[in-house]
């Protein structure tokens, strides 16, 4: 028996309709609480869930930054364009409310970290600060910016330093304790998810499969 699916032709949809479908299906998404500074040294902080790690060699992370309705750059995009530096701060469950304060569209003159009660700590390799309360922070220099039409930029940053809370990392083997990081993820709409429902699933070799293919769950009817 086959299941029913609804087809959406993206060419026939508005940008808002495409957005709603994408954020509802590409889940959960990691959240970057991005800190930047402007030319006068004023700190800005804003969360982005169009974010991920794309490469380890070179070490590259990506941010999807949407412009304002009038197509002007948001503070994050403008600051990165001017200084070519930014820091990705990982959002833990303990920081979710304060992250939400940083999402308020304050004027550029307002310090979001001060409003949220967060601490700016000087960077080690760049001038942009990290957030002291974050379980992990990645200092980045702009690698390349991709302009996608008038409304959005994809900013690739090369990670030049990482700060990981001492109780969340083993510096000898570079193992990060993800339970200690306690990161949250973004779902569709106003939804978020915690990352505590954790399980291991080892990737098999071809030899493993030939010896004893494991049973797999059937997800349900598949459309032909």
N, C-alpha and C positions, 0 to 999 in steps of 0.2 A: 504494500500500500504506500502511496506517495503522499507527502504533506503538501499543503497549499502555501505558496509564497506570494507576496505582493511585490510587483515590479515597480521600481521608481526610475524613470529616465531622467538622469540629472540634467540633461540639456533642457528639459521642460520645467524644471523647478526654479524657484527663486533662491537667492543666496541664503535667506533665512531658513527655507525649507531644507536645503542641503545641510546647513549647519545642524539643525535639529536631528536629522537622520544620522549624521556622523557622530555627534556627541553621545547619541543613544546607543550606538553600536560599537564604537571603539572605546571600550571600557574594561577595567578602570584605567584612568590615565594618571601618571605621576604628576605631582604639582611642584613647580619651581617658584619659590618666593624670591624674586630677583631683586637684588640691590644694585643700584647704579649711583653715580654722582654726576652733577652737571658741571659746566665750566667754572662755576663759582664754588664748587666743592659741596653743594647741598645734596644730601642723600635722599634718594627715592627708593621706595620698596613697593612691589606689586606682584601678585600671584598670577601664574600662567599654567594652565593645564594642557595647552598645546606645546608639550615639552617631552623630550626624551634624550637618551644617550644613543648616538649613532655609530660610534667607532671608538676603539681603544688605541689604535696606532695609525694615525694620530688620535689623541683623545679628544673626541668631538661631541658636544651636546648641541641640541637644536631647540630654538624657541620660535613659536609662531606668534607674532605680535600683530594684532589688528589695529588699524588706524582709527582715529576718532571719526564720528559721523561726517564731519566736514573734511575728512581725509587728511587732517593734520596729524603729525606724529604724536603718539603718546609719549609721556616722559621717558619711559624705558627705552623706546626705540631712538628717541632723539639723543638721550644721554650716551647710548652705546655708539651712535653715529659720530658724536663729538669726541668721546674719550676712548672708544674702542675697548672698553673694559666692562665687565659685569661679574656678579657673583650669584651663583645658584645656591639657594639655601633650601634644604629638604624640610618639608613640613611634617612634623610628627603630630600624633593625636593631641598631645598636650598644647600644641601651638595653633590648633584649628581656629579658635575664636579670634586670636590675635592676627592670624593670617587674614581673616575676614575683614578686620579693621583696615588692613592695608589695601583691600580691594575697593574701599570707598574712593570715589573720584574726587579727591581733594585737589585744590589748586597746586601748582608746581612749587609754591613757596612753603607748603605744609610738609613737615617731617612725619611721614607715616610711622616710622619706627617709634618716635616719641609718643604719638597718639596711641599706638598699640602696646606701649610699655616694653618695647624690645630694645636690646643693646647693640649698638654698632661697634664692632671690633675692627681695628685696622687690619687691612689685608697684608699678606706677607710678600706677595710677588706683584701685586697691583695696588693702585691707590683706592680702589673701591672697597668698602668695608664688607665684612660678613656679619651675620646675626649671631650673637653669642649664645642665644638660647636654642639655636637649631642643632639637631643631632649631627648634621653633616653639612659642609659647605664646599662648593667647587669654585675656585677663582678662575676666571676665563678671560681670554683676550679674543676679540672678534676675529674670526677666521675668514668669513665671507658672508655677505648679505644678499639674499635672493628677493627681488621685488616681484610679488605675484599680483600683477595688475595694480590698481590704485589703492586697494583696501588693506593689503596685508604684506608683511615682510617675514621671511624665514631667516633668522639670524643663527649662523653657526658659530659657536665659540670653542676655541681650543682650551682645554683645561690645563692650567699651568701649576695648580696646587690644590690639594684637598685637605680640609680640616674635618676630622672625624672624632666625635666624643670618645674619650679614653675607654669608657666602659663598653663601647660599641665596636671596638676593633682590636684585633691581635696584630701588633705591628711586625711581628716576626714572620708570619705567613700571609699577611695582608687580608686576613679573613674578617669580613664585616658581619657583625651579629645583627641580622635584620629584625629580630624581635626587639632588640634594644633601640634600634632606629625608630621602630613603631610608626612608620610612615602611613599617611593616608593617601587615598586616590580619589579622583573626580569621576563621578558618573554623569548621567544626563540630567538636564534641568538644574535644580539646586542640590542634587544628591551627591553624597560623599560615601566612601567606604573605608573601613579599617583593614589592615593587612595582617590580622592575627590568625585568620583561618589558613594555616600554612601546611603544606605537605611536600614531601620529596618524591620525585619521579626521575630516576636515573635514565639517561639516554642510552639505549642499547647499541651495541655493535652489531654488525651483520652476522657475526659468529654467534652472538647471544640469540638472535632471532632464529637462526637455523637450528640451534640446539633445542630451544624450548620457547616457542612463541607464546607469550602470556595471553591470558584471556583479556578481552577488551570489552568495555561497556558499549552497548548499542544506543546511540543518542536518540533514536526514534526513526520514524519513516523518513526516507530520503527521496527528494523529488527527482524524478528521472530527467 
